[in-house]
Amino acid sequence: MFESKRMNSEFENFLELVRKRKSCRDYCETDVPDGLISNCVEAARLAPSACNKQPWRFLIVRNCELRRRICSEGLLPGLPMPWIKNAPVIVVLCSETSVFTHVIAPLISKVQYHLIDIGIAGEHFVLAAEAQGLGTCWIGWFNEKKVRRILNLPSSLKILSLISLGHPTNSTEPTDEINRMKTEEISKYF
């Protein structure tokens, strides 16, 4: 009975964290301490991965000039994202793919394991940020070749996402659950 209450409490705390986390599009220019970023990376490091290959690589871009170039040259046109310019950190989320797990196995199974792995690790990262009072936003609207060139990355790294990171200018409100599908709409039991 006691264990059940404790698990219920832990689940409620976790669910509250998930409800609270939303995309941040308004950052203070305040620096993010290394320790907070390290905590996020540590949470991501603990994520599971196919065959324990751990393909994720988190490139932490704090340098003002590199961030400016990513914002001015590395984002795709047509979708303005002025808020990213104020984020004191841009995380470049990459995959280091292994030949068997991420190249050969998907030919057989048709499952891109590294994408699943990166998604799990990335979400661990953003939830850890939220737990520490930081804001994040996943960004998929970027030109991989240009960002790769700006950061001088090797061809073995595939950039899958950018994540802006920083202190939100105001406290974020929980995600509007009215706009979310109901659990019975997204699940089916067999």
CYANA upper distance limits for C-alpha pairs under 8 A (distance plus 0.5 A):
  1 MET  CA      5 LYS  CA      6.93
  2 PHE  CA      6 ARG  CA      6.75
  3 GLU  CA      7 MET  CA      6.61
  4 SER  CA      8 ASN  CA      6.54
  5 LYS  CA      9 SER  CA      6.65
  6 ARG  CA     10 GLU  CA      6.72
  7 MET  CA     11 PHE  CA      6.54
  8 ASN  CA     12 GLU  CA      6.63
  9 SER  CA     13 ASN  CA      6.71
 10 GLU  CA     14 PHE  CA      6.67
 11 PHE  CA     15 LEU  CA      6.49
 12 GLU  CA     16 GLU  CA      6.54
 13 ASN  CA     17 LEU  CA      6.84
 14 PHE  CA     18 VAL  CA      6.81
 15 LEU  CA     19 ARG  CA      6.55
 16 GLU  CA     20 LYS  CA      6.53
 17 LEU  CA     21 ARG  CA      6.74
 17 LEU  CA    127 LEU  CA      7.83
 17 LEU  CA    130 GLU  CA      7.76
 17 LEU  CA    131 ALA  CA      7.26
 18 VAL  CA    127 LEU  CA      7.69
 19 ARG  CA    174 PRO  CA      5.97
 19 ARG  CA    175 THR  CA      6.32
 20 LYS  CA    130 GLU  CA      8.27
 20 LYS  CA    172 THR  CA      7.77
 20 LYS  CA    173 GLU  CA      7.11
 20 LYS  CA    174 PRO  CA      4.70
 20 LYS  CA    175 THR  CA      6.76
 21 ARG  CA    127 LEU  CA      7.46
 21 ARG  CA    130 GLU  CA      6.43
 21 ARG  CA    135 GLY  CA      8.48
 21 ARG  CA    172 THR  CA      8.35
 21 ARG  CA    174 PRO  CA      7.18
 21 ARG  CA    175 THR  CA      7.53
 22 LYS  CA    135 GLY  CA      8.36
 22 LYS  CA    136 THR  CA      8.14
 22 LYS  CA    137 CYS  CA      8.18
 22 LYS  CA    172 THR  CA      7.95
 22 LYS  CA    174 PRO  CA      7.54
 22 LYS  CA    175 THR  CA      6.48
 23 SER  CA    135 GLY  CA      7.60
 23 SER  CA    136 THR  CA      6.28
 23 SER  CA    137 CYS  CA      5.05
 23 SER  CA    138 TRP  CA      7.76
 24 CYS  CA    135 GLY  CA      5.71
 24 CYS  CA    136 THR  CA      5.81
 24 CYS  CA    137 CYS  CA      5.97
 24 CYS  CA    168 PRO  CA      7.13
 24 CYS  CA    172 THR  CA      8.21
 25 ARG  CA     83 TRP  CA      5.89
 25 ARG  CA     84 ILE  CA      7.71
 25 ARG  CA    137 CYS  CA      7.63
 25 ARG  CA    168 PRO  CA      8.41
 26 ASP  CA     83 TRP  CA      6.12
 26 ASP  CA     86 ASN  CA      8.10
 26 ASP  CA    168 PRO  CA      6.34
 26 ASP  CA    169 THR  CA      6.27
 26 ASP  CA    170 ASN  CA      8.44
 27 TYR  CA     83 TRP  CA      7.41
 27 TYR  CA     86 ASN  CA      6.24
 27 TYR  CA     87 ALA  CA      6.01
 27 TYR  CA    135 GLY  CA      8.15
 27 TYR  CA    166 GLY  CA      6.51
 27 TYR  CA    167 HIS  CA      6.12
 27 TYR  CA    168 PRO  CA      5.03
 27 TYR  CA    169 THR  CA      5.59
 28 CYS  CA     86 ASN  CA      7.23
 28 CYS  CA     87 ALA  CA      7.64
 28 CYS  CA     88 PRO  CA      8.49
 28 CYS  CA    166 GLY  CA      7.50
 28 CYS  CA    167 HIS  CA      6.07
 28 CYS  CA    168 PRO  CA      6.40
 28 CYS  CA    169 THR  CA      5.58
 29 GLU  CA     86 ASN  CA      6.21
 29 GLU  CA     87 ALA  CA      6.88
 29 GLU  CA     88 PRO  CA      6.28
 29 GLU  CA    166 GLY  CA      8.14
 29 GLU  CA    167 HIS  CA      8.16
 30 THR  CA     88 PRO  CA      7.40
 30 THR  CA    166 GLY  CA      7.99
 30 THR  CA    167 HIS  CA      7.30
 31 ASP  CA     88 PRO  CA      6.46
 31 ASP  CA    166 GLY  CA      7.92
 32 VAL  CA     36 LEU  CA      7.44
 32 VAL  CA     37 ILE  CA      7.74
 32 VAL  CA     88 PRO  CA      7.53
 32 VAL  CA     89 VAL  CA      8.06
 32 VAL  CA    166 GLY  CA      6.69
 32 VAL  CA    167 HIS  CA      7.82
 33 PRO  CA     37 ILE  CA      7.27
 34 ASP  CA     38 SER  CA      6.52
 35 GLY  CA     39 ASN  CA      6.68
 36 LEU  CA     40 CYS  CA      7.02
 36 LEU  CA    129 ALA  CA      8.01
 36 LEU  CA    132 GLN  CA      7.66
 37 ILE  CA     41 VAL  CA      6.83
 37 ILE  CA    129 ALA  CA      8.21
 38 SER  CA     42 GLU  CA      6.51
 39 ASN  CA     43 ALA  CA      6.75
 39 ASN  CA    128 ALA  CA      7.49
 40 CYS  CA     44 ALA  CA      6.84
 40 CYS  CA    124 HIS  CA      7.91
 40 CYS  CA    125 PHE  CA      5.23
 40 CYS  CA    126 VAL  CA      7.66
 40 CYS  CA    128 ALA  CA      5.58
 40 CYS  CA    129 ALA  CA      6.35
 41 VAL  CA     45 ARG  CA      6.51
 41 VAL  CA     58 PHE  CA      7.85
 41 VAL  CA    125 PHE  CA      6.62
 42 GLU  CA     46 LEU  CA      7.01
 43 ALA  CA     47 ALA  CA      7.60
 43 ALA  CA    121 ALA  CA      8.27
 43 ALA  CA    124 HIS  CA      6.13
 43 ALA  CA    125 PHE  CA      6.44
 43 ALA  CA    128 ALA  CA      6.90
 44 ALA  CA    120 ILE  CA      8.35
 44 ALA  CA    121 ALA  CA      4.97
 44 ALA  CA    122 GLY  CA      6.93
 44 ALA  CA    123 GLU  CA      8.16
 44 ALA  CA    124 HIS  CA      5.47
 44 ALA  CA    125 PHE  CA      5.56
 45 ARG  CA     54 GLN  CA      8.30
 45 ARG  CA    121 ALA  CA      7.44
 46 LEU  CA    121 ALA  CA      8.30
 47 ALA  CA    117 ASP  CA      8.31
 47 ALA  CA    120 ILE  CA      6.88
 47 ALA  CA    121 ALA  CA      5.76
 47 ALA  CA    124 HIS  CA      7.52
 48 PRO  CA     52 ASN  CA      7.19
 48 PRO  CA     54 GLN  CA      7.99
 48 PRO  CA    117 ASP  CA      7.53
 48 PRO  CA    120 ILE  CA      8.01
 48 PRO  CA    121 ALA  CA      8.25
 49 SER  CA     53 LYS  CA      6.58
 49 SER  CA     54 GLN  CA      6.03
 49 SER  CA     55 PRO  CA      8.22
 49 SER  CA    113 TYR  CA      8.48
 49 SER  CA    114 HIS  CA      8.38
 49 SER  CA    116 ILE  CA      8.41
 49 SER  CA    117 ASP  CA      5.55
 50 ALA  CA     54 GLN  CA      8.11
 50 ALA  CA    101 THR  CA      7.62
 50 ALA  CA    113 TYR  CA      6.78
 50 ALA  CA    114 HIS  CA      8.08
 50 ALA  CA    117 ASP  CA      7.38
 51 CYS  CA    101 THR  CA      7.61
 53 LYS  CA     98 SER  CA      7.90
 53 LYS  CA    101 THR  CA      8.17
 54 GLN  CA    117 ASP  CA      7.81
 55 PRO  CA     94 CYS  CA      8.45
 55 PRO  CA     95 SER  CA      5.59
 55 PRO  CA     96 GLU  CA      5.32
 55 PRO  CA     97 THR  CA      6.36
 55 PRO  CA     98 SER  CA      8.14
 55 PRO  CA    114 HIS  CA      6.98
 55 PRO  CA    117 ASP  CA      7.66
 55 PRO  CA    118 ILE  CA      7.71
 56 TRP  CA     93 LEU  CA      7.51
 56 TRP  CA     94 CYS  CA      6.29
 56 TRP  CA     95 SER  CA      5.37
 56 TRP  CA     96 GLU  CA      6.88
 56 TRP  CA    117 ASP  CA      7.93
 56 TRP  CA    118 ILE  CA      6.28
 56 TRP  CA    121 ALA  CA      7.66
 57 ARG  CA     93 LEU  CA      6.48
 57 ARG  CA     94 CYS  CA      5.51
 57 ARG  CA     95 SER  CA      6.48
 57 ARG  CA     96 GLU  CA      7.46
 58 PHE  CA     91 VAL  CA      6.85
 58 PHE  CA     92 VAL  CA      6.42
 58 PHE  CA     93 LEU  CA      5.49
 58 PHE  CA     94 CYS  CA      6.91
 59 LEU  CA     91 VAL  CA      6.06
 59 LEU  CA     92 VAL  CA      5.45
 59 LEU  CA     93 LEU  CA      6.93
 59 LEU  CA     94 CYS  CA      8.14
 60 ILE  CA     89 VAL  CA      7.32
 60 ILE  CA     90 ILE  CA      6.79
 60 ILE  CA     91 VAL  CA      5.25
 60 ILE  CA     92 VAL  CA      7.04
 61 VAL  CA     66 LEU  CA      7.57
 61 VAL  CA     67 ARG  CA      7.09
 61 VAL  CA     89 VAL  CA      6.16
 61 VAL  CA     90 ILE  CA      5.63
 61 VAL  CA     91 VAL  CA      6.41
 61 VAL  CA     92 VAL  CA      7.86
 62 ARG  CA     66 LEU  CA      8.20
 62 ARG  CA     67 ARG  CA      7.40
 62 ARG  CA     88 PRO  CA      6.83
 62 ARG  CA     89 VAL  CA      5.48
 62 ARG  CA     90 ILE  CA      7.28
 63 ASN  CA     67 ARG  CA      6.71
 64 CYS  CA     68 ARG  CA      6.52
 64 CYS  CA     88 PRO  CA      8.49
 65 GLU  CA     69 ARG  CA      6.67
 66 LEU  CA     70 ILE  CA      6.64
 66 LEU  CA    150 ILE  CA      7.57
 66 LEU  CA    151 LEU  CA      7.97
 67 ARG  CA     71 CYS  CA      6.67
 67 ARG  CA     85 LYS  CA      8.01
 67 ARG  CA     89 VAL  CA      8.17
 67 ARG  CA     90 ILE  CA      7.29
 68 ARG  CA     72 SER  CA      6.58
 68 ARG  CA     85 LYS  CA      7.39
 69 ARG  CA     73 GLU  CA      5.92
 69 ARG  CA     74 GLY  CA      7.31
 69 ARG  CA    150 ILE  CA      7.63
 70 ILE  CA     74 GLY  CA      4.92
 70 ILE  CA     75 LEU  CA      7.10
 70 ILE  CA    147 VAL  CA      6.63
 70 ILE  CA    150 ILE  CA      7.59
 71 CYS  CA     75 LEU  CA      6.35
 71 CYS  CA     84 ILE  CA      7.61
 71 CYS  CA     85 LYS  CA      6.87
 73 GLU  CA    146 LYS  CA      7.33
 73 GLU  CA    147 VAL  CA      8.27
 74 GLY  CA    142 PHE  CA      6.20
 74 GLY  CA    143 ASN  CA      5.83
 74 GLY  CA    144 GLU  CA      7.85
 74 GLY  CA    146 LYS  CA      5.71
 74 GLY  CA    147 VAL  CA      5.56
 74 GLY  CA    150 ILE  CA      8.44
 75 LEU  CA    141 TRP  CA      6.63
 75 LEU  CA    142 PHE  CA      4.56
 75 LEU  CA    143 ASN  CA      6.24
 76 LEU  CA    141 TRP  CA      6.16
 76 LEU  CA    142 PHE  CA      5.37
 76 LEU  CA    143 ASN  CA      6.31
 79 LEU  CA    141 TRP  CA      8.29
 81 MET  CA     85 LYS  CA      8.46
 82 PRO  CA     86 ASN  CA      8.29
 83 TRP  CA     87 ALA  CA      7.44
 84 ILE  CA    164 SER  CA      6.89
 87 ALA  CA    164 SER  CA      6.49
 87 ALA  CA    165 LEU  CA      6.41
 87 ALA  CA    166 GLY  CA      5.98
 88 PRO  CA    165 LEU  CA      7.24
 88 PRO  CA    166 GLY  CA      6.28
 89 VAL  CA    164 SER  CA      6.54
 89 VAL  CA    165 LEU  CA      5.61
 89 VAL  CA    166 GLY  CA      6.82
 90 ILE  CA    162 LEU  CA      7.16
 90 ILE  CA    163 ILE  CA      6.26
 90 ILE  CA    164 SER  CA      5.13
 90 ILE  CA    165 LEU  CA      6.54
 91 VAL  CA    162 LEU  CA      6.07
 91 VAL  CA    163 ILE  CA      5.42
 91 VAL  CA    164 SER  CA      6.68
 91 VAL  CA    165 LEU  CA      7.68
 92 VAL  CA    159 ILE  CA      7.35
 92 VAL  CA    160 LEU  CA      8.42
 92 VAL  CA    161 SER  CA      6.73
 92 VAL  CA    162 LEU  CA      5.16
 92 VAL  CA    163 ILE  CA      7.00
 93 LEU  CA    118 ILE  CA      8.33
 93 LEU  CA    122 GLY  CA      8.06
 93 LEU  CA    159 ILE  CA      6.46
 93 LEU  CA    160 LEU  CA      6.37
 93 LEU  CA    161 SER  CA      5.66
 93 LEU  CA    162 LEU  CA      6.29
 93 LEU  CA    163 ILE  CA      7.84
 94 CYS  CA    118 ILE  CA      8.33
 94 CYS  CA    157 LEU  CA      6.41
 94 CYS  CA    158 LYS  CA      5.76
 94 CYS  CA    159 ILE  CA      4.77
 94 CYS  CA    160 LEU  CA      5.98
 94 CYS  CA    161 SER  CA      7.59
 95 SER  CA    114 HIS  CA      7.36
 95 SER  CA    118 ILE  CA      7.54
 95 SER  CA    157 LEU  CA      6.04
 95 SER  CA    158 LYS  CA      5.63
 95 SER  CA    159 ILE  CA      6.98
 95 SER  CA    160 LEU  CA      7.51
 96 GLU  CA    156 SER  CA      6.56
 96 GLU  CA    157 LEU  CA      5.52
 96 GLU  CA    158 LYS  CA      7.18
 97 THR  CA    101 THR  CA      8.24
 97 THR  CA    102 HIS  CA      6.05
 97 THR  CA    103 VAL  CA      8.04
 97 THR  CA    114 HIS  CA      7.51
 97 THR  CA    156 SER  CA      7.73
 97 THR  CA    157 LEU  CA      7.98
 98 SER  CA    102 HIS  CA      5.91
 98 SER  CA    103 VAL  CA      7.44
 99 VAL  CA    103 VAL  CA      5.56
 99 VAL  CA    104 ILE  CA      6.85
100 PHE  CA    104 ILE  CA      5.28
100 PHE  CA    105 ALA  CA      6.34
101 THR  CA    105 ALA  CA      5.74
101 THR  CA    106 PRO  CA      7.85
101 THR  CA    113 TYR  CA      7.65
102 HIS  CA    106 PRO  CA      6.84
102 HIS  CA    112 GLN  CA      7.18
102 HIS  CA    113 TYR  CA      6.56
102 HIS  CA    114 HIS  CA      6.51
103 VAL  CA    107 LEU  CA      7.34
104 ILE  CA    108 ILE  CA      7.48
105 ALA  CA    109 SER  CA      6.62
105 ALA  CA    110 LYS  CA      8.28
105 ALA  CA    111 VAL  CA      8.30
106 PRO  CA    110 LYS  CA      5.10
106 PRO  CA    111 VAL  CA      5.41
106 PRO  CA    112 GLN  CA      6.05
106 PRO  CA    113 TYR  CA      7.64
107 LEU  CA    111 VAL  CA      8.40
112 GLN  CA    116 ILE  CA      7.47
113 TYR  CA    117 ASP  CA      6.69
114 HIS  CA    118 ILE  CA      6.46
115 LEU  CA    119 GLY  CA      6.59
116 ILE  CA    120 ILE  CA      6.80
117 ASP  CA    121 ALA  CA      6.76
118 ILE  CA    122 GLY  CA      6.29
119 GLY  CA    123 GLU  CA      6.59
120 ILE  CA    124 HIS  CA      6.78
121 ALA  CA    125 PHE  CA      6.76
122 GLY  CA    126 VAL  CA      6.86
123 GLU  CA    127 LEU  CA      6.52
124 HIS  CA    128 ALA  CA      6.60
125 PHE  CA    129 ALA  CA      6.78
126 VAL  CA    130 GLU  CA      6.70
126 VAL  CA    135 GLY  CA      8.45
126 VAL  CA    136 THR  CA      6.71
127 LEU  CA    131 ALA  CA      6.64
128 ALA  CA    132 GLN  CA      6.95
129 ALA  CA    133 GLY  CA      6.97
129 ALA  CA    134 LEU  CA      5.47
129 ALA  CA    135 GLY  CA      7.08
129 ALA  CA    136 THR  CA      7.70
129 ALA  CA    165 LEU  CA      8.50
130 GLU  CA    134 LEU  CA      5.63
130 GLU  CA    135 GLY  CA      6.60
130 GLU  CA    136 THR  CA      8.17
133 GLY  CA    167 HIS  CA      7.60
134 LEU  CA    165 LEU  CA      7.42
134 LEU  CA    166 GLY  CA      6.05
134 LEU  CA    167 HIS  CA      5.38
134 LEU  CA    168 PRO  CA      6.95
135 GLY  CA    164 SER  CA      8.40
135 GLY  CA    165 LEU  CA      6.24
135 GLY  CA    166 GLY  CA      5.94
135 GLY  CA    167 HIS  CA      6.17
135 GLY  CA    168 PRO  CA      5.89
136 THR  CA    163 ILE  CA      6.80
136 THR  CA    164 SER  CA      5.74
136 THR  CA    165 LEU  CA      5.15
136 THR  CA    166 GLY  CA      7.24
137 CYS  CA    163 ILE  CA      5.86
137 CYS  CA    164 SER  CA      5.75
137 CYS  CA    165 LEU  CA      7.56
138 TRP  CA    161 SER  CA      7.29
138 TRP  CA    162 LEU  CA      6.50
138 TRP  CA    163 ILE  CA      5.09
138 TRP  CA    164 SER  CA      7.30
139 ILE  CA    161 SER  CA      6.33
139 ILE  CA    162 LEU  CA      5.40
139 ILE  CA    163 ILE  CA      6.22
139 ILE  CA    164 SER  CA      8.01
140 GLY  CA    160 LEU  CA      7.98
140 GLY  CA    161 SER  CA      5.81
140 GLY  CA    162 LEU  CA      7.00
142 PHE  CA    147 VAL  CA      8.20
142 PHE  CA    162 LEU  CA      8.44
143 ASN  CA    147 VAL  CA      6.80
144 GLU  CA    148 ARG  CA      6.41
144 GLU  CA    159 ILE  CA      6.65
145 LYS  CA    149 ARG  CA      6.64
146 LYS  CA    150 ILE  CA      6.62
147 VAL  CA    151 LEU  CA      6.74
148 ARG  CA    152 ASN  CA      6.19
148 ARG  CA    153 LEU  CA      5.70
148 ARG  CA    154 PRO  CA      8.39
148 ARG  CA    159 ILE  CA      8.10
149 ARG  CA    153 LEU  CA      7.15
153 LEU  CA    157 LEU  CA      7.43
168 PRO  CA    172 THR  CA      7.95
176 ASP  CA    180 ARG  CA      7.77
181 MET  CA    185 GLU  CA      6.69
181 MET  CA    186 ILE  CA      7.50
182 LYS  CA    186 ILE  CA      7.34
183 THR  CA    187 SER  CA      6.58
184 GLU  CA    188 LYS  CA      7.49
